[in-house]
Every structure is written in structure tokens, then in C-alpha cells.
Amino acid sequence: MATIPDWKLQLLARRRQEEASVRGREKAERERLSQMPAWKRGLLERRRAKLGLSPGEPSPVPGTAEAGPPDPDESSVLLEAIGPVHQNRFIRQERQQQQQQQQRSEELL
């Protein structure tokens, strides 16, 4: 049987090394998430879902809170995209309640 060429051995060694580093990063990410409060973990999971990433995958966007230790000057909440106020479900719910109260008060008069 022929011996395996050196280039192939080097390629296999490099692949193993890359896989080990990926596993190490994933393990570090899981540990970091386990130390995080549940509300913050939920925010990160929702952000990843918006980006279409799996829960264990780190964010590809540089400068976000997932890329490394959080920057004390910049809160991760500030990185969340805030939509228009009229689309906020809590504000819509409050408006509906106010309209219902107005209708009831008009019916009583």
C-alpha cells in the first residue's frame, strides 16, 4: 500500500486544528451564554433569529456584543433595531383599550 503524501497529511492536520478551534469557540460561547442573565440571552437569541443564525453560531457582524466582551461604553440594547412607534404592539394595545373605553363612555351618555 502506498504512503500518504505529505501535503495530504498537512491538509488533514490543518482541518483537525480548525475543527478544534471551532469547537473551542463554540464551547466558550456556550459558557459565556450560561453566565449571562436570561433576559439578555433572550435578546441575543432574538437578534440571531432575525439574522437567520443558529443559536450557537456567533454573529458575523463585527462590533456587536456577541463578537467579544461587551463594551462598557455601548450597551447591547442600543444595538437592537427599534421599529416605528405605531408598529409597537404595546402601544397599539393601549390605543385599542383607550378607544374601547371611549366607546363605552359614549354609550353610557
C-alpha positions in Angstrom: 0.0 0.0 0.0 1.3 3.5 -0.9 2.1 6.0 1.8 0.0 9.2 2.2 1.6 12.3 0.6 2.9 15.0 3.0 0.5 17.6 1.5 -2.4 15.4 2.4 -1.2 14.9 5.9 -0.7 18.6 6.3 -4.2 19.3 5.0 -5.7 16.8 7.4 -3.8 18.2 10.3 -4.9 21.8 9.4 -8.6 20.6 9.1 -8.4 19.0 12.5 -6.8 22.1 14.0 -9.6 24.3 12.5 -12.3 22.0 13.8 -10.7 22.0 17.3 -10.6 25.8 17.3 -14.3 26.0 16.2 -15.3 23.6 18.9 -13.3 25.7 21.4 -15.1 28.9 20.3 -18.5 27.2 20.5 -17.7 25.9 24.0 -16.5 29.4 25.1 -19.7 30.9 23.6 -21.9 28.4 25.4 -20.1 29.1 28.7 -20.5 32.9 28.2 -24.2 32.5 27.5 -24.7 30.3 30.6 -23.2 33.1 32.7 -25.5 35.7 31.1 -28.9 36.7 32.6 -31.9 35.1 30.9 -33.3 38.4 29.6 -30.0 39.3 27.9 -29.7 35.8 26.5 -33.2 36.1 25.1 -32.3 39.4 23.4 -29.3 37.8 21.8 -31.3 34.8 20.6 -33.9 37.0 19.0 -31.2 39.0 17.3 -29.7 35.8 15.9 -33.1 34.6 14.8 -33.6 37.9 12.9 -30.2 37.4 11.2 -31.0 33.8 10.4 -28.2 32.3 12.5 -28.4 29.1 14.6 -28.4 29.7 18.4 -24.9 28.6 18.9 -23.4 30.4 16.0 -21.5 33.7 16.7 -22.7 36.8 15.0 -20.8 37.7 11.8 -21.2 41.4 12.3 -18.1 42.9 13.9 -18.5 45.2 16.8 -21.6 43.5 18.2 -21.9 42.3 21.8 -21.6 38.6 20.6 -18.2 39.2 19.0 -16.4 39.5 22.3 -16.6 41.0 25.7 -19.3 43.8 25.9 -18.0 47.3 25.5 -18.9 49.2 28.8 -19.5 52.4 26.8 -22.0 50.9 24.4 -25.0 48.9 25.7 -26.1 45.9 23.7 -29.6 47.2 24.0 -28.6 50.1 21.8 -27.7 47.7 19.1 -31.2 46.5 18.8 -33.2 47.8 15.9 -36.1 49.9 17.1 -39.1 50.0 14.7 -41.7 52.7 14.2 -43.7 53.6 17.3 -47.0 53.0 15.6 -46.0 49.3 14.9 -45.2 48.6 18.6 -47.7 46.1 19.8 -47.9 47.5 23.3 -48.8 51.0 22.0 -51.4 49.5 19.6 -52.9 47.5 22.5 -53.0 50.7 24.7 -54.7 52.6 21.9 -57.3 49.9 21.4 -58.1 49.9 25.1 -58.5 53.7 25.1 -60.8 53.5 22.1 -62.9 50.8 23.8 -63.1 53.0 27.0 -64.2 56.0 24.9 -66.9 53.9 23.1 -68.2 52.7 26.5 -68.3 56.2 27.9 -70.1 57.4 24.8 -72.6 54.6 25.0 -73.3 55.4 28.7 -74.0 59.1 27.8 
